[in-house]
Amino acid sequence: MKSIKRMIEIFKRVLPKSVNFKKIYILAAIYALCEIGILFIFSYFGIDKAFKENSIPLFITVITCIIVIQLTSNITFALAFKNGNKITRTVNIEVREKLFKKAMDLDKEYHSNHATGATINTLVGDVEIIGEGFFWPSMYLVINAVTMISCYLICAIVNFKLSLIILACTPIILILTKVTFKMLNKIDDRRREARKKRLSHINDGIMGIKTIKALNLEEKNNTEYDILCRNQAKQEMNRHYLGQLLWRNIDLIVAIAIGILFYLSYNEYYSLSISYGELYLFFILFDRCLYSICSFSDNFEAFSEVLVSAEKIDKMLSLTPLVVDRENIDMNPEALKGKIEFKNLTFKYPKGEQVLTDFNLLVEPKSKVALVGRTGSGKSTIASLIYRFYEPTKGQILFDDKDYLDLPQTFIRENIGFILQDAMLFDDSIINNIRYGKQDASEEEVIKVCKQIGLDEFIDKMKDKYHTKVGEGGVLLSNGQKQLLAFARVLLKNPDIVILDEATSSIDSKTEQLIQNCINNQFKDKTCIFIAHRLSTIKDADKIIYLDKGTIIEMGNHRELMEKEGKYYKLYTNQFYSKMLEAEQGLANEE
């Protein structure tokens, strides 16, 4: 009872409010009653009346009634089928839209800790399961319930003593189906896990195709995928065999029950306690009733898989982002001037260690601040906090002396440009990818921005120029070209604050120079925060901060830190000598 109540509660939350199954269930009940009605009329009025009395008018009346009821049955089922398909489409569309919106609303923490393949599986596979799997089993549940009850009542009315055989078979069938479906549920768990792994492998293989080819791992990847496919096929086959075994056992039970019924009904027929038509009706309804009991259990248990998918969807829909705007905040605050201040800030990732402790830093408006240090020192964490991917565990971040928690997330992100090491491009044209920075920008505005950073040179050489498709993830462009597009996107957006997270670490020296010119010329009136790997790119920063385990070890400009000969000095000189050795090695190879 608890599981049924829980199932109803979950479906109420997951299924769209606009969906109404009552009409379909009424049509399904009418269809089932029509099917039983045809058997009753043929047996009672046809066999026992028309044939026995050899009445042609009565025979015509019986045939006419059967045709009318059959037409009614066909029409009701067709209407139920049509409405069912419509509801299935509605469920698929509306639930998928809700899930996709939720996926967009959920913050970085969720997407960092959940496999992309699993999320796609929920958005696609689980939605299809509840779309198809809820309606059809529920409709046949009604049909089988009405058939089962109607058949038994008629059998009991015809001959109560013989109808007791149905009651005797019912618990045997129910126990058998319960045991079988318990085993099927375990197989379904393995089947779903196998499917999830297969989809994740597809996603990883497509997303990481460059790495796979670079490491010559195509054969290994194909072998692993073949194993995953075979494992899923094995679980599918196991489920099929177990399902068939259930029905063969039920066939055996029904055959034995009919044998007993035949023996007992023989005496009833010859003692004139039952007519020929009633006997025929009893045998037909007896068989149909037993199979309806099993089908009823089958339909009900079919909800177990639908329930698992519904639970996954419900769990995702019930998630609350870690970063949520406060109530009653000003949705249209004054424009940012670029001042950022960290006050006694402590931050710990929800599923990780503490990164920052009592961190204090002041970034003046229109200043250039660089964060340097070894991996894990907290540089990218600071950038994520400024962009409000996360919020402080303790302490404050102030924008223009105002707690940034009192500002809308949309406002913060509209006024901050974030350039990552790996520029994310969409499978669209160059101009549309740049327009992601400003959706309503004209083509002239985009071209102007591209000319400012020297991006127009390579675009003009392309066949479709600004309307050239860049491929999924920008696969048709080089790393440098992708990074320049990311800069153009931010420049078009024209934010007050720009964060550059290792933005020049994976590009060639020519593109680096273009980007450096862009930073010096186009971002000179903006607050810039650099997370730098190449220290040569931050020599002109107003303030360089050396971080170690979330603590500021050194702070000053390039000249001041070099004079100290501390951590920054060692890091810079090591990079400098490494470049010298690389250059010498390159010259030696050329000779």
GUTI-635292 format. One record per residue (C-alpha): x, y, z; residue in three letters. Coordinates in steps of 0.05 Angstrom, whole numbers, plus 5000, padded with zeros to 4 digits. Each point is the difference from the previous one (the first is absolute). Layout:
<atoms>
XYZALA
...
</atoms>
This chain:
<atoms>
500050005000MET
505850475017LYS
503349864933SER
493550164963ILE
499150655039LYS
507350194987ARG
499149844926MET
493850454995ILE
503650575036GLU
506049964953ILE
495849974937PHE
495950605025LYS
506450405006ARG
503249774935VAL
494249974951LEU
497550664971PRO
493950305034LYS
496650064932SER
499849254991VAL
493449675016ASN
499249244996PHE
492749955024LYS
497050034930LYS
504749464974ILE
498749545060TYR
492550074990ILE
500849824926LEU
504549415020ALA
494749755049ALA
494550064947ILE
504549614951TYR
501049435050ALA
492549975016LEU
498449984926CYS
504749404990GLU
496649625057ILE
493150224976GLY
501249694931ILE
501749335032LEU
494050035046PHE
495050174944ILE
502949464954PHE
499849475054SER
493450165036TYR
495750284943PHE
503649684941GLY
501449285021ILE
494749905054ASP
494450404967LYS
500850114925ALA
503349344982PHE
495949595049LYS
493450314978GLU
502250044927ASN
497550724998SER
502450394940ILE
497650695026PRO
503449875066LEU
506349774965PHE
500050654957ILE
499050415063THR
505949655035VAL
504550124939ILE
497850734996THR
501450115075CYS
506849674994ILE
501950444940ILE
497650645036VAL
503849825064ILE
506249814960GLN
499850674964LEU
499250355067THR
505949605026SER
504350184940ASN
498150745004ILE
501350055075THR
506849654993PHE
501950454941ALA
498150635040LEU
503949755060ALA
506049844955PHE
499750694966LYS
499550375067ASN
505449565029GLY
504950184944ASN
498350735010LYS
501349945075ILE
506549624988THR
502450574955ARG
497950525051THR
503749635056VAL
506349924958ASN
500150734979ILE
498050345065GLU
504249565047VAL
506050054954ARG
499250764998GLU
499550025076LYS
506249565007LEU
504150404950PHE
498150655035LYS
502049695066LYS
506649774971ALA
501350724977MET
498050275068ASP
504449535040LEU
506850295017ASP
507149784986LYS
500149555061GLU
494749544971TYR
503249954931HIS
506949895030SER
497649405041ASN
495249674951HIS
502249634937ALA
497450334936THR
497949324974GLY
495649885061ALA
496750684993THR
498749884926ILE
497249315017ASN
495050335048THR
498150534949LEU
499049514944VAL
499249285024GLY
496350105066ASP
495250504970VAL
498249514944GLU
499049455051ILE
494950395040ILE
496850284937GLY
498849314970GLU
500549585063GLY
494950375043PHE
494250074952PHE
499649324966TRP
500949565063PRO
495150445037SER
494849944944MET
500749254996TYR
499849985076LEU
493050284996VAL
498149534943ILE
502649395037ASN
496950215066ALA
493150104968VAL
500749344961THR
502349615061MET
494350265045ILE
494649934946SER
502249304980CYS
500049755072TYR
493250315017LEU
496749694938ILE
503349325015CYS
497650045072ALA
492950174977ILE
500149434949VAL
502749485048ASN
503050215067PHE
502949325016LYS
504149984936LEU
502250725009SER
503749805063LEU
505349694955ILE
501850714979ILE
500850215072LEU
504549395012ALA
504550174940CYS
500550755015THR
504949975060PRO
504449504962ILE
500550474940ILE
501150615044LEU
505649665040ILE
503349754936LEU
499850704968THR
502550335063LYS
506049545005VAL
501550074926THR
499550755000PHE
504550045061LYS
505349654958MET
498350454940LEU
501150625042ASN
507149785016LYS
501349874927ILE
497050694983ASP
504850335049ASP
505849674964ARG
497050164932ARG
499250745018ARG
507150035027GLU
502649674936ALA
496250504957ARG
502650595041LYS
507249764993LYS
499149904925ARG
497250714990LEU
505550295044SER
505249634958HIS
496950294936ILE
500150705029ASN
507349935025ASP
502149704933GLY
497050574959ILE
502150565046MET
507149725008GLY
501149784928ILE
506250434992LYS
503349705061THR
498049294978ILE
503050104931LYS
506250345028ALA
501449415046LEU
498149494947ASN
494549715044LEU
494649894947GLU
500649245004GLU
499850005076LYS
494050475000ASN
496349574949ASN
501449375040THR
497450325064GLU
493850234965TYR
498949304971ASP
500449715070ILE
495050515026LEU
495249864942CYS
500549255012ARG
498850095074ASN
493750414987GLN
497649494949ALA
501249445050LYS
495750355052GLN
494550134948GLU
500149264981MET
499849775072ASN
493850435011ARG
496749734938HIS
501349275020TYR
497450115071LEU
493850354973GLY
498649424952GLN
501149505056LEU
494650355041LEU
494949954944TRP
501649274986ARG
498949845074ASN
493450384999ILE
498049614937ASP
501349365040LEU
495850245059ILE
494350214954VAL
500449334963ALA
499549615066ILE
494350455024ALA
496149904935ILE
501149255006GLY
497050025070ILE
494450454976LEU
498549534942PHE
499449415048TYR
495550375049LEU
495750354948SER
498549334967TYR
495949795060ASN
496850695004GLU
497949974926TYR
496949315005TYR
496450175065SER
496950594960LEU
503050515050SER
503250364941ILE
497950104927SER
504449904939TYR
500550754988GLY
501650135073GLU
505349464998LEU
503150314938TYR
499750695033LEU
503049725064PHE
505949694965PHE
501550634959ILE
499450475060LEU
503849525045PHE
506050014954ASP
499550754989ARG
499450145075CYS
506349615018LEU
504150344946TYR
497250685021SER
502449865071ILE
507049874974CYS
499850594951SER
497550445057PHE
506249815041SER
504350084938ASP
497350714987ASN
500850195073PHE
507149745004GLU
501650364934ALA
499450635042PHE
506249795039SER
504550204942GLU
495950634987VAL
500450165074LEU
507649964999VAL
500350504942SER
494750445033ALA
504150005064GLU
506350224963LYS
496150564965ILE
496650205065ASP
506850015035LYS
502950454947MET
494050464999LEU
500150065075SER
507350225002LEU
501250715024THR
506150384973PRO
505250185052LEU
500250714973VAL
493250335007VAL
498250745000ASP
497650305064ARG
492850225006GLU
497950734988ASN
506650224969ILE
500750574951ASP
499549694931MET
502750624965ASN
506050255041PRO
504850534979GLU
505549814950ALA
506449725030LEU
506150435005LYS
504749405006GLY
502150015073LYS
500349305031ILE
501749855072GLU
500749335037PHE
498750075075LYS
502049435047ASN
497749514947LEU
499949265014THR
497949504948PHE
499149255000LYS
497249604941TYR
493649625018PRO
503549344985LYS
507250185011GLY
505250315045GLU
500550725023GLN
503650434949VAL
500050715028LEU
500550215073THR
499250725024ASP
501950254931PHE
500550764992ASN
501450374935LEU
498250674970LEU
499650094925VAL
499550744980GLU
495650224942PRO
503349954931LYS
506149665030SER
503549384973LYS
500949455052VAL
503449334986ALA
499349375042LEU
505849524996VAL
502149375037GLY
500449264994ARG
494049564981THR
495049965057GLY
502050665031SER
493050294992GLY
500750444938LYS
494249714960SER
495849965063THR
500650755010ILE
497850114927ALA
494049535009SER
498050375064LEU
500450684965ILE
495649744944TYR
495449715053ARG
500549284977PHE
500749895075TYR
498850435062GLU
504550115060PRO
499549515058THR
501750595046LYS
501850724989GLY
498150474944GLN
501550204928ILE
498450734988LEU
498850334933PHE
500750755006ASP
499449925077ASP
493449624993LYS
499349265019ASP
499349644933TYR
494849545031LEU
495450604997ASP
500850024925LEU
496349564950PRO
504149444969GLN
497950234930THR
502550715015PHE
506849745024ILE
501049554939ARG
497750544952GLU
505450465029ASN
505649495002ILE
503549694941GLY
503049315012PHE
505349734952ILE
502149295014LEU
506149604978GLN
495649574955ASP
495150444963ALA
493249684993MET
497050094931LEU
493349754976PHE
498549634935ASP
497950644965ASP
502950564957SER
505750455022ILE
495550615004ILE
494949645044ASN
505449735046ASN
502550715010ILE
492950255010ARG
499349555061TYR
503450595035GLY
494450474978LYS
493949684968GLN
497350624966ASP
506650234970ALA
499850184926SER
504849704949GLU
503650674995GLU
501350005075GLU
502949294996VAL
504550184941ILE
502450625036LYS
502049605061VAL
503649484958CYS
504050544964LYS
502150295068GLN
503549365020ILE
502449794931GLY
495149424994LEU
497450244933ASP
506349774964GLU
498749265005PHE
492350084995ILE
500550364933ASP
503949414972LYS
494349525014MET
495049814947LYS
493850245038ASP
503950525041LYS
496050185063TYR
494749484984HIS
505049424999THR
498049435046LYS
505249845053VAL
497749295015GLY
498349685067GLU
504350325054GLY
503650414945GLY
503449374973VAL
501150334932LEU
504350555031LEU
506850015032SER
500950145075ASN
502550704985GLY
494050164955GLN
495149745052LYS
503350425053GLN
499650624957LEU
492649874990LEU
499249955075ALA
503550685007PHE
495550304946ALA
493949735037ARG
502150345065VAL
502050644964LEU
493250034967LEU
496849905068LYS
504150605026ASN
499949815074PRO
502950415057ASP
504249425027ILE
503849494960VAL
502749345028ILE
505249634959LEU
501049295025ASP
506449744968GLU
497450324936ALA
506749994963THR
503049345025SER
498449564940SER
501050464940ILE
505850194954ASP
504450615010SER
496850394942LYS
492949925028THR
502750155070GLU
502650664974GLN
493250164968LEU
496649855066ILE
505150405039GLN
498750594955ASN
492549915011CYS
501050005076ILE
504450624998ASN
495750394952ASN
492849765007GLN
499949825074PHE
504150595025LYS
493950335032ASP
497449365032LYS
501749635064THR
503949394978CYS
501749385041ILE
505049534969PHE
501149285021ILE
506749924968ALA
504249404979HIS
504650384954ARG
503050525046LEU
502750394941SER
492950224985THR
498950345067ILE
506450415007LYS
496050654990ASP
494749835053ALA
498950525054ASP
500049465054LYS
502549284998ILE
497849545056ILE
503649355014TYR
495349495032LEU
501549365037ASP
494449575029LYS
495250584998GLY
504750485036THR
503450624972ILE
507549875006ILE
502550604960GLU
496850624969MET
502850564957GLY
501550194928ASN
504949614957HIS
506150435017ARG
498649995075GLU
499149245002LEU
506249874959MET
504150435048GLU
497449595059LYS
502749364967GLU
494649605034GLY
494949494973LYS
498050424940TYR
507350124982TYR
501549255000LYS
493849844959LEU
501550544949TYR
507449834992THR
498349254993ASN
495250164944GLN
505050474967PHE
505649495000TYR
495249464975SER
498250444941LYS
507350144986MET
501549254999LEU
494149874954GLU
502350544953ALA
507249734999GLU
497449294988GLN
495750264943GLY
506050344967LEU
504249385009ALA
494749584965ASN
499650494942GLU
507649964991GLU
</atoms>
